[in-house]
Each structure stands twice: as structure tokens, then as C-alpha cells.
């Protein structure tokens, strides 16, 4: 399944060092990973893209502010961004998610990745 949001997410994620797309569960899921850890994910049915937030409180605040919704099947620190999310918000949320996941990678994995510009 392809669509405008998947294309926008791919364009952002492809620019991040070490980011790779996969379909880990089959059936049309698309997970963007760095160091084999997911930072953005599309489900096969629910529209939108799930991204990681710094914590549950941040995700809840963004839900209450109308930025996104609770990401089904994910920890409560993940946020589901809608199909019509603004481009700047999408890029910002993906970058935060990527940086959070990359920061938790083992040092040997992280050291093998190129530096990210602007981080």
C-alpha cells in the first residue's frame, strides 16, 4: 500500500543516516529502523505513521493537543500521526523519534553510523 504519507515519510527517513525500511511482520507493514530498532512504522490497516516520543507524558500531551492519536499495539510513548499531518510537524516528529532510538543503540552500533547533520 503506497500513498502520499508513506512517500513523505520515506523521503524524510531516507535522509537519516543508517535508516532502513523493512516489513518485519509481513502483510504490508512498513517499519523504518536505525541499528535494527524501529523509529517509525506504518500498520497494514490503520492509516497514519507511528513515531516514538520521549515519554508517555509527551505522547499524551500531543494527543490532547490534537497532533496525533494513541498508536495501537505500541507502548504509550508512541504517537500515531494522521495522513494529513503538516510536513514540518512530520519531519520534526520523525527526527525526534530517530534521535531517541539512535541514542539508545549500543555504542558499537551507534559509532558505526555516520553523524546526522543538524543533530
C-alpha positions in Angstrom: 0.0 0.0 0.0 1.5 3.3 -1.0 0.2 6.7 -0.6 1.2 10.3 -0.1 2.1 9.9 3.6 4.2 6.9 3.0 6.1 8.8 0.3 6.6 11.8 2.5 7.8 9.6 5.4 10.2 7.7 3.0 11.7 11.0 1.8 12.4 12.1 5.3 13.6 8.7 6.6 15.9 8.0 3.6 17.9 11.2 4.5 18.6 9.9 8.0 22.0 8.1 8.4 21.6 4.3 8.7 17.8 4.3 8.3 16.4 1.3 6.5 12.8 0.2 5.7 11.5 -3.3 6.2 8.3 -5.3 6.5 9.1 -7.2 9.7 5.7 -8.8 10.2 4.7 -9.2 6.5 1.3 -8.1 5.2 2.1 -4.6 4.2 3.6 -3.2 7.4 6.5 -0.8 6.9 9.0 -0.2 9.7 11.8 2.4 9.5 14.7 1.3 11.6 18.1 2.5 12.7 20.5 -0.1 14.1 17.7 -2.6 13.7 15.5 -0.6 16.1 12.2 0.9 14.9 11.6 4.7 14.9 8.7 4.9 12.5 6.0 2.4 11.5 3.0 2.0 9.2 0.5 -0.6 10.0 -1.2 -2.6 7.3 -4.7 -1.3 8.1 -4.7 1.7 10.4 -3.9 4.9 8.5 -1.1 7.1 9.8 2.5 6.6 10.9 3.6 5.7 14.5 6.6 7.6 15.9 8.3 7.4 19.3 8.0 10.3 21.8 10.4 11.0 24.7 7.9 9.6 27.2 4.3 8.8 27.9 3.6 12.3 29.1 4.8 13.8 25.9 2.7 11.5 23.8 -0.3 12.2 25.9 0.2 16.0 25.6 0.5 15.7 21.8 -2.7 13.6 21.8 -4.5 16.2 23.9 -3.2 18.9 21.6 -4.7 17.1 18.6 -1.3 16.4 16.9 -2.0 12.7 16.8 -3.7 9.7 18.4 -2.6 6.8 20.6 -0.7 4.4 18.4 -2.5 1.0 18.5 -0.3 -2.0 19.6 2.6 0.3 20.6 3.8 1.4 24.0 2.0 4.5 25.2 5.1 6.6 24.5 4.3 6.2 20.7 2.1 8.6 18.8 0.1 7.9 15.6 0.4 10.9 13.2 -2.6 11.2 10.8 -2.4 11.1 7.0 -2.8 14.9 6.8 -0.1 15.8 9.3 1.7 19.0 8.3 5.1 18.4 6.7 7.1 20.4 9.3 5.4 18.5 12.1 6.0 15.2 10.4 9.7 15.9 9.8 10.1 17.2 13.4 8.4 14.1 15.0 10.4 11.6 12.8 13.6 13.4 13.7 12.8 13.2 17.4 11.9 9.6 17.1 15.0 8.7 15.2 17.3 10.6 17.6 15.6 8.9 20.7 16.1 5.5 19.2 19.6 6.1 17.9 20.7 7.5 21.4 19.7 4.1 22.9 21.7 2.0 20.5 24.7 0.1 21.8 27.8 2.2 21.4 29.5 0.0 18.8 26.3 0.2 16.6 26.0 3.9 17.1 29.7 4.5 16.4 29.4 2.8 13.1 26.7 5.2 11.9 27.5 8.4 10.1 26.9 11.6 12.0 23.5 13.2 11.5 23.6 16.8 10.2 21.7 19.2 12.4 21.5 16.9 15.4 
